[in-house]
Amino acid sequence: MSEKNESSRNAQTPQKNYRLKIQYDGTRYRGWEHQPDQETVQGKLETVLARMCDIPIEEIDLIGAGRTDAGVHARAMIASVRLSTEHTPDEIRDYLNRYLPDDIAVQNVDIASERFHARYNAKGKTYQYTIFNGPVHPVFNRKYYTAVENELNVDLMSAAAAHLIGEHDFKSFCGNSHMKKSTVRRIDSLTVHRSKGYIYITIQGTGFLQNMVRIIAGTLIEVGLGRLSPDALPGILEGKNRLLAGPTAPAKGLCLLKVDY
């Protein structure tokens, strides 16, 4: 069938709302969301969807559950998009995976309810920050962790993390100094554990501010190195000043694990 006939057929097909589950290596992307003249995950996906439907890319509106920063990875980003196509969900998945670069993969495509919205319907997200803690860092997965050579005290890091659980004003942990909206967020779970040379900071919450997880990770690293007391965390929260918290940990150690609905 010619592209002209394919386009005509798709134009006559009622739109459906689709839910996509996507994983990606964010190393070479300027994050999820569109950036002028920059490669983004959203941009790559929309380009292929537009090609599949034979329509201008401006007519594709792929909505992600969140906006991961440049260099951040995802194992299960959820997105929604309305398409007019006769392709089945599995055919859409296969078409996307055929033409996407090998650092992006669509795991599932399903027909969603008409009211489903990947961002507005999300009830929570789980992120994990990975640290390799040792003198000789592994080579082959180096794009997915941050290396810290000096010994980190996981018990102190866990004690500090406990102060962040619950609903707080996380202004001190926000990378946007001009944030005008509320900086109150709720963390439901925040754990730190060591396994075979790696330290994993796993955080689940209803929503996160810009760079919030990476600033929390950077602050906990400072605690683990003995540069900051766990008891300093309540004061950092109360101070509502970005300068009080630790540095923003590198993006490559962060991965979106799950979105809850």
C-alpha positions as CSV (number, residue, x, y, z in Angstrom):
1,M,0.0,0.0,0.0
2,S,1.3,3.5,-0.9
3,E,2.1,6.1,1.7
4,K,-0.8,8.2,0.2
5,N,-3.3,5.4,0.7
6,E,-1.9,4.6,4.1
7,S,-2.4,8.3,5.1
8,S,-5.9,8.3,3.7
9,R,-6.8,5.1,5.6
10,N,-5.4,6.4,8.9
11,A,-7.2,9.7,8.5
12,Q,-10.5,7.8,8.4
13,T,-9.7,5.8,11.5
14,P,-11.0,7.1,14.8
15,Q,-8.4,8.2,17.2
16,K,-7.6,5.9,20.2
17,N,-5.7,6.7,23.3
18,Y,-2.6,4.5,23.7
19,R,-0.4,3.8,26.7
20,L,3.3,3.0,26.1
21,K,5.9,1.5,28.5
22,I,9.4,2.7,27.5
23,Q,12.9,2.1,28.7
24,Y,15.9,4.1,27.7
25,D,19.5,4.9,28.3
26,G,19.5,8.6,28.7
27,T,23.3,9.1,28.3
28,R,23.2,10.9,25.0
29,Y,19.9,12.7,25.4
30,R,19.0,16.1,26.7
31,G,16.3,14.5,28.9
32,W,12.8,13.3,28.1
33,E,11.2,16.6,27.0
34,H,11.6,18.5,23.8
35,Q,14.6,20.9,23.7
36,P,15.2,23.2,20.7
37,D,17.8,21.7,18.4
38,Q,18.6,18.9,20.9
39,E,18.1,15.2,20.9
40,T,15.5,14.1,23.4
41,V,13.7,10.8,24.1
42,Q,10.3,12.3,23.5
43,G,11.5,13.8,20.2
44,K,12.8,10.4,19.0
45,L,9.6,8.7,19.8
46,E,7.4,11.3,18.2
47,T,9.5,11.3,15.0
48,V,8.9,7.6,14.5
49,L,5.2,7.8,15.5
50,A,4.7,10.6,12.9
51,R,6.4,8.5,10.3
52,M,4.2,5.5,11.1
53,C,1.0,7.6,10.9
54,D,2.3,9.6,7.9
55,I,1.5,12.9,9.5
56,P,3.5,16.0,10.5
57,I,5.4,15.5,13.8
58,E,3.5,18.6,15.1
59,E,0.4,16.5,15.2
60,I,1.9,13.9,17.6
61,D,1.6,14.8,21.3
62,L,3.3,12.1,23.3
63,I,2.8,12.8,27.0
64,G,5.3,11.3,29.5
65,A,4.7,10.5,33.1
66,G,7.5,12.8,34.0
67,R,10.4,14.8,32.6
68,T,13.7,13.1,33.3
69,D,16.8,15.3,33.2
70,A,19.6,15.1,30.7
71,G,21.6,11.9,31.2
72,V,19.0,10.2,33.4
73,H,17.8,6.7,32.5
74,A,14.4,4.9,32.7
75,R,13.4,1.3,33.0
76,A,9.7,1.9,32.9
77,M,8.6,5.4,31.7
78,I,4.9,5.5,30.9
79,A,3.6,7.7,28.1
80,S,0.2,8.3,26.5
81,V,-0.6,9.4,23.0
82,R,-3.7,9.7,20.8
83,L,-3.3,8.1,17.3
84,S,-5.4,7.5,14.3
85,T,-4.1,4.2,12.9
86,E,-5.2,0.7,12.0
87,H,-2.1,-0.8,13.4
88,T,-2.6,-3.1,16.4
89,P,-0.9,-2.2,19.7
90,D,1.7,-5.0,19.0
91,E,2.3,-3.6,15.5
92,I,2.8,-0.1,16.9
93,R,5.3,-1.5,19.4
94,D,7.2,-3.4,16.7
95,Y,7.2,-0.5,14.3
96,L,8.7,1.8,17.0
97,N,11.3,-0.7,18.0
98,R,12.3,-1.2,14.3
99,Y,13.1,2.5,13.8
100,L,14.1,3.8,17.2
101,P,17.8,3.9,18.1
102,D,19.1,1.0,20.1
103,D,19.2,3.0,23.4
104,I,15.4,3.4,23.4
105,A,12.9,0.4,23.5
106,V,9.2,0.3,23.8
107,Q,8.3,-2.7,26.0
108,N,4.5,-2.5,25.7
109,V,1.7,-0.7,23.9
110,D,-1.9,-1.0,25.1
111,I,-5.1,0.8,24.3
112,A,-5.9,3.0,27.3
113,S,-9.2,4.5,28.5
114,E,-10.2,7.7,26.8
115,R,-9.5,9.6,30.0
116,F,-6.0,8.1,30.7
117,H,-3.3,10.8,30.9
118,A,0.2,9.6,31.7
119,R,1.2,12.6,33.7
120,Y,-2.0,13.7,35.5
121,N,-3.1,10.2,36.4
122,A,0.3,9.2,37.9
123,K,0.0,8.7,41.7
124,G,3.7,8.2,42.4
125,K,7.1,7.3,41.0
126,T,10.0,5.2,42.2
127,Y,13.6,6.2,41.4
128,Q,16.9,4.5,42.2
129,Y,20.3,6.2,42.5
130,T,23.2,3.8,42.1
131,I,26.7,4.4,43.6
132,F,29.7,2.2,43.2
133,N,31.7,2.5,46.4
134,G,35.3,1.2,46.0
135,P,38.8,1.9,44.8
136,V,38.4,0.0,41.4
137,H,35.3,0.9,39.6
138,P,33.6,-1.6,37.1
139,V,34.1,-0.6,33.5
140,F,31.3,-2.1,31.5
141,N,28.3,-0.5,33.3
142,R,30.1,2.8,34.0
143,K,27.3,4.8,32.4
144,Y,24.8,3.7,35.1
145,Y,26.4,4.6,38.4
146,T,28.4,7.3,40.2
147,A,31.7,6.2,41.6
148,V,32.7,7.2,45.2
149,E,36.2,5.9,46.1
150,N,36.1,6.6,49.9
151,E,34.1,4.3,52.2
152,L,30.5,5.4,52.7
153,N,28.8,4.7,56.0
154,V,25.4,3.3,54.9
155,D,24.0,3.3,58.5
156,L,24.5,7.1,58.7
157,M,23.0,7.6,55.2
158,S,20.0,5.5,56.3
159,A,19.6,7.6,59.5
160,A,19.7,10.8,57.4
161,A,17.2,9.4,54.9
162,A,14.7,8.7,57.6
163,H,14.3,12.5,58.3
164,L,13.2,13.0,54.7
165,I,10.3,10.5,54.7
166,G,6.8,12.1,54.9
167,E,5.5,15.4,53.7
168,H,7.9,18.3,53.8
169,D,8.8,21.5,52.0
170,F,11.7,20.4,49.9
171,K,12.8,23.8,48.7
172,S,16.3,23.1,49.9
173,F,16.4,20.1,47.5
174,C,15.0,21.9,44.5
175,G,17.4,22.7,41.6
176,N,15.1,25.5,40.3
177,S,15.8,28.6,42.4
178,H,13.0,30.5,40.7
179,M,10.3,27.9,41.5
180,K,7.1,29.8,42.1
181,K,4.8,26.9,42.7
182,S,4.6,24.9,46.0
183,T,7.8,22.9,46.9
184,V,5.9,20.7,49.3
185,R,6.2,17.0,48.4
186,R,5.7,13.7,50.1
187,I,8.2,10.8,50.2
188,D,6.6,7.5,51.1
189,S,9.8,5.4,51.2
190,L,13.5,6.1,51.1
191,T,16.0,3.3,51.6
192,V,19.8,3.0,51.4
193,H,21.4,-0.5,51.0
194,R,24.7,-1.9,50.0
195,S,25.1,-5.0,47.8
196,K,28.3,-6.3,46.2
197,G,30.2,-3.0,46.1
198,Y,27.2,-1.0,45.1
199,I,25.0,1.3,47.2
200,Y,21.4,1.8,46.1
201,I,19.3,4.8,47.2
202,T,15.7,3.9,46.3
203,I,13.0,6.6,46.7
204,Q,9.3,6.5,46.2
205,G,7.0,9.5,46.4
206,T,4.0,11.2,44.9
207,G,6.1,13.7,42.9
208,F,9.5,15.3,42.7
209,L,11.0,18.7,42.1
210,Q,13.6,19.5,39.6
211,N,16.8,17.6,40.5
212,M,15.3,16.7,43.8
213,V,16.3,13.0,43.8
214,R,19.9,13.9,42.7
215,I,20.2,16.5,45.4
216,I,19.0,14.1,48.0
217,A,21.5,11.5,46.7
218,G,24.3,14.1,46.8
219,T,23.3,15.1,50.4
220,L,23.3,11.4,51.5
221,I,26.7,10.9,50.0
222,E,28.0,13.8,52.1
223,V,26.5,12.2,55.2
224,G,28.1,8.8,54.2
225,L,31.5,10.5,53.9
226,G,31.2,12.0,57.3
227,R,31.0,15.6,56.0
228,L,27.4,16.1,57.2
229,S,25.6,14.8,60.3
230,P,22.3,12.9,59.8
231,D,20.9,15.2,62.5
232,A,21.5,18.1,60.1
233,L,18.7,17.0,57.8
234,P,15.7,18.6,59.7
235,G,17.5,21.9,59.8
236,I,18.2,21.7,56.0
237,L,14.5,21.1,55.4
238,E,13.5,24.0,57.7
239,G,16.0,26.3,56.2
240,K,14.4,26.2,52.7
241,N,17.7,27.2,51.1
242,R,19.4,25.2,48.3
243,L,22.8,26.1,49.6
244,L,22.2,24.1,52.8
245,A,21.8,20.8,51.1
246,G,24.6,18.7,49.4
247,P,25.7,18.9,45.8
248,T,23.6,17.6,42.9
249,A,24.8,14.0,42.2
250,P,25.7,13.2,38.6
251,A,22.7,12.3,36.3
252,K,24.1,9.0,35.1
253,G,23.5,7.3,38.5
254,L,19.7,8.0,38.4
255,C,17.1,5.7,36.9
256,L,13.3,5.9,36.9
257,L,12.2,2.4,38.0
258,K,8.4,2.6,38.1
259,V,5.3,4.8,37.8
260,D,2.3,4.1,39.9
261,Y,-1.3,4.6,38.8
